[in-house]
Amino acid sequence: LTEEDLHTYWGFVVFPTMFVNLLPDVVTYELLWPVGPDRTHISYDFLFHPSSIERPDFDPTAIYEFRELIVRQDLRVCELAQRGARSRGYGQGVLPPQDDFVYDFERQYVRERDAPS
């Protein structure tokens, strides 16, 4: 890793339902499996380099707890968004500029959905 990589988060999406997060000491990924129009099963895991795991001082607790916090926060935001979208007053959502990846995902989803079979 370069010095910059040691202090940088990298991530990408494997369309349509996988998120990969590249961190200096671990790779995490989330898989989303829709099970209904308002329910999604989410699983995630951690990939550590074998040499890290073999070290006597290896302790992934902080990384697990951090990811658990992020996942709980993300899930709460998604639950609130779902609740709002089911409201009778909901007409159309608005994406702020920092959600350009969400917009890109939506556009790609629509293209895939509407593509001839």
Secondary structure, 3 states (H helix, E strand, C coil): CCCCHHHCCEEEEECCCEEEEECCCCEEEEEEEEEECCEEEEEEEEECCHHHHHCCCCCCHHHHHHHHHHHHHHHHHHHHHHHHHCCCCCCCCCCCHHHHHHHHHHHHHHHHHHCCC
